[in-house]
Structures are given as C-alpha cells and as structure tokens.
Amino acid sequence: MSAAQSQSSLESQLGALQCHFTWSLEDSRPGLRRLLNHLEDIGTEEGTPWLGHSYNLQGFTKWALGSAHDARTLFNRAAEALKEDPQFTDPWLLVNYSNLAWLHHHQGEPEESRAYLAKVSALMKQHPSPSQDELHPEVNAEKAWTLMKFGETRKQEAEESFQSAIHRRPDIVEWNTSYMLLKVTAFKTRPLEDELLDTLREAIRLDPENQYLAIQYLCDRSKRGENVKDEVRELADKVLENPISSHSGWKRVLRIYRDYNLYDQAISLANEALRRHPDQRYLKTCAALCYKWKITSIKEGLPEQSLMERAISLHKEVIDLYSQDLGKRIDLADVMAKSPTYLDQAEEIYQELLQQTDLEPADKQLLYNRYAKFLNFSRCDRNGSIQYHMKAVRIPCKSFYRNNSINTLQKITERGMNRLCGEIKELLSNLSD
C-alpha cells in the first residue's frame, strides 16, 4: 500500500469512529472557554458522576483551543476515571480510545493513531453493539451527556441518544437522572408539564440521594406558588455537608432565595459555603452573584458602602480565577454602576471591552446588549442605549442577548415616542432570522 493509500485508509477509519472529534461539536472560542470553566468546576471528588466523561470533553475542548499536550493528559485521566467507576464496563473506553486515535492523528503520529484504532477494533469484537444500526449504550450515553453541554441546538439529538442508551441499560441511575434534567431545561421560568412532573417524581424515587433532583423539584413547586422556604433551607444544609460543585445544584438553591427576595439569606448561605470550602472558585462565583442580586434589587437609595466593597472585591477575585470570561467583567461593571462612587469605573470597564478587536459575534452581542442597558438605566442615555441594542441585533447570530435586544426595540416602537422608531422598524423588518 502506498503512503497516500495508507493515509487515506487511516482517515477513513478515523471518520467512522464515534467520539468528540466526529460529533460536530462546533462552538466559538469564548463558548469553548466557558464550557471548559464549567467542566473544571464539576469537581474531582470520589464518586463524582460523569467524571471520566467530563475529562474526555475537557480534553477535546483543550485540543480545540490549541493545547494538544493538555488534551492528551486529560484523555489519559478520563481512562483512569472511567476504570474506577463502579459501573465500569470495557465499552466505556470506546469513546476515549477513539479520541486518542484522533489526537495522535492530528499530532502527526500515525503509528500511535493506528494502535488506538486497533484497541477500538478489539473492544468492538469483544463487545459487539446491540445491532448493526445501533451504538453501544455506553457510547450513546456519553454522546448524550456531551451534547447536553452544547445548548438548545443539540438538545433533541441528546434526548434521542439518552433514550437509546436507557432502552438498553435502564438500570443505570445516572443516565435516567441526566435525561430527566435535560428534559426540564426548557422550563426555566414556568412549571413543568404534569407528565414531566410525574417523571421527575419517579426519578427522585429511583435516586433519592440525588440532591440536584430534589432541588429541581423544589424549584418547580416554588414556580407553582408553593411556599418551600423551610424545605430549601433544610436542603441547603444537606448540600453544605459535602463538597459543592457546579453539578451540586447549589446555584439553584440560591436562586430560590432570590425568587423570594431573600437576598440577605442567600448571601449568608453563600458566605457559609465559602467558609467551609474556601478554595472552591465556583463558590466565589455563587457568592458574587448573590451580592449582585442584592445590589441590583435596590430600587430606592444607594447600597451600603460595605456591601459595595464586598461585592466588588468578590467580583475581582472571580475575574482573576476565570481568565478571559467577558461576562464576569461585565458583572463587575454592572455592580459598580449602582453607586455614583464607582460609576465612572464601570464606564471604563465597558469602554475597555468595547475597544477589543478580537471579540467573537456572540460576545459582541452580550457586550452590546449589556452596555445598552447600562446606558439606559445608569446614564439615562436613551438614544445611545437604542443604538447599542441595534448593534446587537445586526449581528446575525442567534442568542439570548440578541433576542432580548429585539424585544426591547419592539417595545420602543410600540410606544412610538422615540425619534429612532423609523430606523428601528426598518432594522426589525429586514431581519432574516
């Protein structure tokens, strides 16, 4: 076989693999950095669900961001974590070996790549898939969990992969739990449909120790108008007994307190969590968020100086811990904007961000939308605010922030009292998506 034929054969085999490199996991660099931060905040304590899968996705994300060395390290950690999982079976390694085959290929190491292809082939022979047209349930489960991290556009595909996995292995609790959580993500602001609520109750019955499910159930009951204040405090105490991560549901607990306007209690809980686990950066993020909620909720008068100082200090710590996270810097600016003492500093932060030339479309939309609100509420610059909402809308990239700016502009045209209404209507009428 010629070198060209050998290369073509290798690429054909790689293309047939099921792994992160073949699942079309496209995202912007800012999106990948946010995903990496989220994955790193999951934690690595013994018994952490999906730890091996998290390392696999971290490895792919590191590779996509240009760090092949870190990717290899993380793929190796993934293999170790998967083997230590009490539910481990050999097919768990199919995605991991496939990732390593791809990584060595990209690194110009064809022999190493072929070695991992041989490992994949051996596993497939030892553990054939249920049918010719069906993936191993372990592969489907990892694919589903991975696609969950890529937003609404991959949700349907994630649901189908979970369904296929659970159909073959209905006994694995984590698959059922994650599928349940995927289903409820569409109900952020409204109660669950009755059928889905029954499914959630059944998931809690099957996994009674899962605090995230319990928190989700409390959130739904709160949306239905039930008073769950006492129960959420009891649950918060249980969560505090263990290491807290982005998968513990801690932020959802705090949001229930916010929904009841119990900002001081949320701050107290967040500080208690920090006291118990002072080295967890995720908890600093949660605490900073609670202070922001408190400060931005003040409608009359000014926040106390001590409150502002603590909030600003925490937000600066968070910025240092999450490098290149645009949203964290904007949060600091919005906190500062609530006090005349720091208003000019808030403007300086926004101006520094607006002068960056390397922002990707999604980050520009975020920045323009939030700066538009800053201009409106903190600078009373209505026309300037409208101009930045229009800037956000002109970027042809679907996002929450673009939709928010569109809704804001539509309300302005409905009132019909601004000289820019004609320009706004023309912009909105020409939107292609």
C-alpha positions as CSV (number, residue, x, y, z in Angstrom):
1,M,0.0,0.0,0.0
2,S,1.4,3.4,-1.0
3,A,1.8,6.2,1.6
4,A,-1.1,8.0,0.1
5,Q,-3.3,5.0,0.3
6,S,-2.3,4.3,3.8
7,Q,-3.1,7.8,4.9
8,S,-6.5,7.6,3.1
9,S,-7.3,4.3,4.8
10,L,-6.3,5.8,8.2
11,E,-8.5,8.9,7.7
12,S,-11.4,6.7,6.6
13,Q,-11.2,4.5,9.7
14,L,-11.0,7.6,11.9
15,G,-14.0,9.2,10.3
16,A,-16.1,6.1,11.2
17,L,-15.4,6.4,14.9
18,Q,-17.9,7.7,17.4
19,C,-16.2,10.3,19.6
20,H,-15.9,14.0,20.3
21,F,-13.9,14.6,17.1
22,T,-16.7,13.2,14.9
23,W,-19.8,14.6,16.7
24,S,-19.5,18.1,15.1
25,L,-19.0,19.9,18.5
26,E,-18.6,23.3,16.9
27,D,-18.6,26.4,19.2
28,S,-16.9,29.8,19.3
29,R,-13.7,30.1,21.3
30,P,-15.5,32.1,24.0
31,G,-18.1,29.4,24.2
32,L,-15.4,26.7,24.5
33,R,-13.7,28.7,27.3
34,R,-16.9,29.0,29.2
35,L,-17.6,25.3,28.7
36,L,-14.1,24.5,30.0
37,N,-14.7,26.6,33.1
38,H,-17.9,24.8,33.7
39,L,-16.3,21.4,33.4
40,E,-13.5,22.3,35.6
41,D,-16.0,23.4,38.3
42,I,-17.7,20.0,38.3
43,G,-15.1,18.7,40.8
44,T,-13.0,15.6,41.0
45,E,-14.1,14.1,44.3
46,E,-14.5,10.3,44.5
47,G,-17.9,9.3,43.3
48,T,-18.5,12.3,41.1
49,P,-20.9,11.2,38.4
50,W,-19.7,11.5,34.8
51,L,-16.1,12.3,35.9
52,G,-14.5,10.3,33.1
53,H,-16.8,11.8,30.5
54,S,-16.0,15.3,31.9
55,Y,-12.3,14.6,31.4
56,N,-12.9,13.4,27.8
57,L,-14.8,16.6,27.0
58,Q,-12.2,18.8,28.7
59,G,-9.6,17.1,26.6
60,F,-11.4,17.7,23.4
61,T,-12.0,21.3,24.4
62,K,-8.4,21.9,25.3
63,W,-7.5,20.5,21.8
64,A,-10.0,22.8,20.1
65,L,-8.4,25.7,22.0
66,G,-5.0,24.7,20.8
67,S,-3.4,22.8,23.6
68,A,-2.8,19.2,22.4
69,H,-0.5,18.4,25.4
70,D,-3.2,19.2,27.9
71,A,-5.7,17.3,25.8
72,R,-3.6,14.1,26.0
73,T,-3.2,14.5,29.7
74,L,-7.0,14.8,30.2
75,F,-7.8,11.9,27.9
76,N,-5.5,9.7,30.0
77,R,-7.2,11.0,33.2
78,A,-10.5,10.1,31.5
79,A,-9.5,6.5,31.0
80,E,-8.4,6.2,34.7
81,A,-11.6,7.8,36.0
82,L,-13.8,5.5,33.8
83,K,-12.0,2.4,35.0
84,E,-12.5,3.5,38.6
85,D,-16.3,3.9,38.1
86,P,-18.2,1.2,39.9
87,Q,-20.4,0.7,36.8
88,F,-17.4,0.4,34.5
89,T,-17.5,-2.0,31.6
90,D,-15.0,-2.2,28.7
91,P,-17.2,-0.3,26.2
92,W,-16.9,2.8,28.3
93,L,-13.4,3.1,26.8
94,L,-14.6,3.2,23.2
95,V,-15.0,7.0,23.0
96,N,-11.8,7.6,25.0
97,Y,-9.7,5.3,22.7
98,S,-11.3,6.9,19.6
99,N,-10.4,10.4,21.0
100,L,-6.8,9.3,21.4
101,A,-6.7,7.9,17.9
102,W,-7.8,11.2,16.5
103,L,-5.4,13.2,18.7
104,H,-2.4,11.2,17.6
105,H,-3.5,11.7,14.0
106,H,-3.7,15.4,14.4
107,Q,-0.3,15.4,16.0
108,G,1.2,13.6,13.0
109,E,1.7,10.3,14.8
110,P,0.1,7.7,12.5
111,E,1.5,4.6,14.3
112,E,0.2,5.7,17.6
113,S,-3.1,6.5,16.0
114,R,-3.4,3.1,14.4
115,A,-2.5,1.5,17.8
116,Y,-5.6,3.1,19.3
117,L,-7.7,2.2,16.3
118,A,-6.7,-1.4,17.0
119,K,-7.8,-1.1,20.6
120,V,-11.2,0.2,19.4
121,S,-11.5,-2.7,17.0
122,A,-10.6,-5.2,19.7
123,L,-13.2,-3.8,22.0
124,M,-15.8,-3.9,19.3
125,K,-15.1,-7.6,18.6
126,Q,-15.2,-8.5,22.3
127,H,-18.4,-6.4,22.9
128,P,-20.4,-6.1,19.7
129,S,-23.1,-3.4,19.6
130,P,-26.7,-4.5,20.1
131,S,-27.4,-4.2,16.4
132,Q,-25.7,-3.1,13.2
133,D,-27.5,0.2,13.2
134,E,-27.2,0.9,16.9
135,L,-24.4,2.3,19.0
136,H,-23.2,0.7,22.3
137,P,-25.4,2.1,25.1
138,E,-22.2,3.4,26.8
139,V,-21.3,5.4,23.7
140,N,-24.8,6.7,23.3
141,A,-24.8,7.8,27.0
142,E,-21.5,9.7,26.6
143,K,-22.6,11.3,23.4
144,A,-25.9,12.4,25.0
145,W,-24.1,13.8,28.1
146,T,-21.7,15.7,25.8
147,L,-24.4,17.1,23.5
148,M,-26.2,18.4,26.6
149,K,-23.3,20.9,27.0
150,F,-23.9,22.5,23.6
151,G,-27.2,24.1,24.1
152,E,-30.6,24.1,22.6
153,T,-29.4,23.2,19.1
154,R,-28.2,19.8,20.2
155,K,-30.9,19.1,22.7
156,Q,-33.1,16.8,20.5
157,E,-30.1,14.8,19.5
158,A,-29.1,14.4,23.1
159,E,-32.5,13.2,24.1
160,E,-32.5,10.6,21.4
161,S,-29.1,9.3,22.4
162,F,-30.2,9.1,26.0
163,Q,-33.3,7.2,25.1
164,S,-31.3,4.7,23.1
165,A,-28.9,4.2,25.9
166,I,-31.6,3.9,28.6
167,H,-33.6,1.4,26.4
168,R,-30.6,-0.9,26.5
169,R,-29.5,-0.2,30.1
170,P,-32.5,1.1,32.1
171,D,-30.7,0.1,35.4
172,I,-28.1,2.9,35.3
173,V,-29.4,5.7,37.5
174,E,-27.1,8.5,36.3
175,W,-28.4,8.1,32.7
176,N,-32.0,8.4,33.8
177,T,-31.2,11.3,36.1
178,S,-29.3,13.3,33.4
179,Y,-32.1,12.6,30.8
180,M,-34.6,13.9,33.3
181,L,-32.6,17.1,33.8
182,L,-32.2,17.5,30.1
183,K,-35.9,17.4,29.7
184,V,-36.6,20.1,32.3
185,T,-34.2,22.7,31.0
186,A,-37.0,24.1,28.7
187,F,-38.9,25.0,31.9
188,K,-36.7,27.7,33.4
189,T,-39.4,30.2,34.1
190,R,-42.6,28.1,34.1
191,P,-43.8,25.0,36.0
192,L,-43.2,21.6,34.5
193,E,-46.0,19.9,32.5
194,D,-47.9,17.4,34.6
195,E,-46.5,14.4,32.7
196,L,-42.9,15.6,33.1
197,L,-43.5,16.4,36.8
198,D,-44.6,12.8,37.3
199,T,-41.4,11.6,35.6
200,L,-39.4,13.9,37.9
201,R,-41.1,12.4,41.0
202,E,-40.3,8.9,39.7
203,A,-36.6,9.9,39.1
204,I,-36.5,11.1,42.7
205,R,-37.9,7.8,43.9
206,L,-35.3,5.9,42.0
207,D,-32.4,8.2,43.1
208,P,-33.5,9.5,46.5
209,E,-30.0,10.7,47.4
210,N,-29.7,13.0,44.3
211,Q,-29.8,16.5,45.7
212,Y,-29.9,18.1,42.3
213,L,-33.2,16.3,41.5
214,A,-34.6,17.4,44.9
215,I,-33.6,21.0,44.2
216,Q,-35.2,20.8,40.8
217,Y,-38.4,19.6,42.4
218,L,-38.4,22.5,44.9
219,C,-37.8,25.0,42.1
220,D,-40.9,23.6,40.3
221,R,-43.1,23.7,43.4
222,S,-41.9,27.3,44.0
223,K,-43.0,28.3,40.5
224,R,-46.4,26.8,41.2
225,G,-46.8,29.2,44.1
226,E,-46.0,26.8,47.0
227,N,-44.0,28.1,49.9
228,V,-40.8,26.0,50.1
229,K,-38.7,28.3,52.2
230,D,-38.3,25.9,55.1
231,E,-37.6,22.9,52.8
232,V,-35.0,24.8,50.8
233,R,-33.1,25.7,53.9
234,E,-33.1,22.1,55.1
235,L,-31.9,21.0,51.6
236,A,-29.2,23.7,51.6
237,D,-27.8,22.4,54.9
238,K,-27.5,18.9,53.3
239,V,-25.7,20.3,50.3
240,L,-23.3,22.2,52.5
241,E,-22.3,18.9,54.2
242,N,-20.5,17.8,51.0
243,P,-18.0,19.4,48.6
244,I,-20.0,21.7,46.3
245,S,-19.6,21.8,42.6
246,S,-21.4,23.1,39.5
247,H,-23.3,19.8,39.5
248,S,-24.5,20.0,43.1
249,G,-27.4,22.4,42.4
250,W,-26.0,25.0,44.7
251,K,-26.7,27.9,42.4
252,R,-30.3,26.8,42.0
253,V,-30.7,26.7,45.8
254,L,-29.6,30.3,45.9
255,R,-31.9,31.3,43.1
256,I,-34.9,30.1,45.0
257,Y,-33.9,32.5,47.8
258,R,-33.6,35.2,45.1
259,D,-37.1,34.4,43.8
260,Y,-38.4,35.0,47.3
261,N,-36.4,38.3,47.5
262,L,-34.4,36.8,50.4
263,Y,-31.2,38.3,49.3
264,D,-29.6,38.6,52.8
265,Q,-30.3,34.9,53.4
266,A,-28.8,33.9,50.1
267,I,-25.6,36.0,50.9
268,S,-25.4,34.3,54.3
269,L,-25.6,30.9,52.8
270,A,-23.1,31.7,50.1
271,N,-20.6,33.0,52.6
272,E,-21.2,29.9,54.8
273,A,-20.3,27.7,51.8
274,L,-17.2,29.7,51.2
275,R,-16.2,29.4,54.8
276,R,-16.5,25.6,54.7
277,H,-14.8,25.3,51.2
278,P,-12.6,28.4,50.8
279,D,-10.6,27.1,47.9
280,Q,-13.5,26.4,45.5
281,R,-13.6,29.1,42.9
282,Y,-17.2,28.1,41.9
283,L,-18.4,29.1,45.3
284,K,-16.8,32.6,44.9
285,T,-18.8,32.9,41.7
286,C,-22.0,32.0,43.6
287,A,-21.3,34.4,46.4
288,A,-20.5,37.2,43.9
289,L,-23.8,36.5,42.2
290,C,-25.7,36.8,45.4
291,Y,-24.2,40.2,46.2
292,K,-25.0,41.3,42.6
293,W,-28.7,40.2,43.1
294,K,-28.9,42.2,46.3
295,I,-27.3,45.4,44.9
296,T,-29.2,45.4,41.6
297,S,-32.5,44.8,43.5
298,I,-32.2,48.1,45.4
299,K,-34.7,50.5,43.7
300,E,-34.5,53.4,46.1
301,G,-31.5,54.9,47.8
302,L,-27.9,53.6,47.4
303,P,-26.3,50.3,48.5
304,E,-24.3,50.5,51.7
305,Q,-20.6,51.1,51.2
306,S,-19.6,47.9,53.0
307,L,-21.9,45.9,50.7
308,M,-20.4,47.5,47.6
309,E,-16.9,46.9,48.8
310,R,-17.5,43.2,49.5
311,A,-19.3,42.7,46.1
312,I,-16.6,44.5,44.2
313,S,-13.8,42.5,46.0
314,L,-15.5,39.2,45.2
315,H,-16.1,40.0,41.6
316,K,-12.5,41.0,41.1
317,E,-11.4,37.7,42.7
318,V,-13.8,35.9,40.3
319,I,-12.3,37.7,37.3
320,D,-8.8,36.6,38.3
321,L,-10.0,33.0,38.6
322,Y,-11.8,32.8,35.3
323,S,-9.5,34.2,32.7
324,Q,-10.9,35.7,29.5
325,D,-14.5,35.5,30.7
326,L,-16.2,38.6,29.3
327,G,-19.4,38.1,31.3
328,K,-17.5,38.2,34.7
329,R,-16.1,41.7,33.8
330,I,-19.5,42.9,32.7
331,D,-21.0,41.7,36.0
332,L,-18.4,43.8,37.9
333,A,-19.3,46.9,35.8
334,D,-23.0,46.4,36.5
335,V,-22.4,46.2,40.2
336,M,-20.2,49.3,40.1
337,A,-22.9,51.1,38.2
338,K,-25.3,51.0,41.2
339,S,-23.2,53.6,43.1
340,P,-22.1,57.1,42.0
341,T,-18.8,56.4,43.7
342,Y,-17.9,53.7,41.1
343,L,-20.0,54.7,38.1
344,D,-17.0,56.1,36.2
345,Q,-15.1,52.9,36.8
346,A,-18.0,50.9,35.4
347,E,-17.9,53.1,32.3
348,E,-14.1,52.5,32.0
349,I,-14.6,48.7,32.1
350,Y,-17.2,48.9,29.3
351,Q,-15.0,51.2,27.2
352,E,-12.1,48.8,27.5
353,L,-14.2,45.9,26.4
354,L,-15.8,47.9,23.6
355,Q,-12.3,48.6,22.2
356,Q,-11.3,45.0,22.0
357,T,-11.0,43.9,18.4
358,D,-10.9,40.2,18.8
359,L,-14.4,39.6,20.2
360,E,-16.4,36.9,18.5
361,P,-20.0,37.6,17.4
362,A,-21.7,36.0,20.4
363,D,-19.5,38.0,22.8
364,K,-20.2,41.2,20.9
365,Q,-23.9,40.6,21.3
366,L,-23.5,40.1,25.0
367,L,-21.4,43.2,25.4
368,Y,-23.7,45.5,23.2
369,N,-26.9,44.3,25.0
370,R,-25.5,44.8,28.5
371,Y,-23.9,48.2,27.6
372,A,-27.2,49.3,26.1
373,K,-28.9,48.6,29.5
374,F,-26.1,50.4,31.3
375,L,-26.6,53.5,29.1
376,N,-30.4,53.4,29.7
377,F,-30.5,52.8,33.4
378,S,-27.2,54.2,34.7
379,R,-26.5,57.0,32.2
380,C,-30.1,57.9,31.2
381,D,-28.9,57.9,27.6
382,R,-31.9,56.5,25.8
383,N,-30.7,57.1,22.2
384,G,-27.3,55.7,23.0
385,S,-29.0,52.6,24.5
386,I,-31.1,52.1,21.4
387,Q,-28.0,52.3,19.2
388,Y,-26.3,49.6,21.1
389,H,-29.4,47.4,21.1
390,M,-29.4,47.8,17.3
391,K,-25.7,46.9,17.1
392,A,-26.5,43.6,19.0
393,V,-29.4,42.9,16.7
394,R,-27.4,43.5,13.5
395,I,-25.0,40.6,14.3
396,P,-26.6,37.6,12.6
397,C,-26.0,35.1,15.4
398,K,-28.9,33.6,17.4
399,S,-28.6,34.2,21.1
400,F,-30.5,35.1,24.2
401,Y,-29.0,38.6,24.2
402,R,-29.9,39.3,20.6
403,N,-33.5,38.2,21.3
404,N,-33.5,40.4,24.4
405,S,-32.4,43.4,22.3
406,I,-35.0,42.6,19.7
407,N,-37.8,42.5,22.3
408,T,-36.6,45.8,23.8
409,L,-36.6,47.5,20.4
410,Q,-40.1,46.2,19.6
411,K,-41.4,47.7,22.8
412,I,-39.9,51.0,21.9
413,T,-41.6,51.0,18.5
414,E,-44.9,50.0,20.1
415,R,-44.7,53.1,22.3
416,G,-43.8,55.2,19.2
417,M,-42.3,58.1,21.2
418,N,-38.7,58.0,20.1
419,R,-37.2,59.7,17.0
420,L,-35.4,56.5,16.1
421,C,-38.6,54.4,15.7
422,G,-38.4,54.6,12.0
423,E,-34.9,53.3,11.9
424,I,-35.7,50.6,14.4
425,K,-38.7,49.4,12.4
426,E,-36.6,49.2,9.2
427,L,-34.0,47.2,11.0
428,L,-36.5,44.7,12.5
429,S,-38.4,44.3,9.2
430,N,-35.2,43.3,7.4
431,L,-34.2,40.6,9.9
432,S,-33.6,37.3,8.0
433,D,-33.8,35.0,11.1
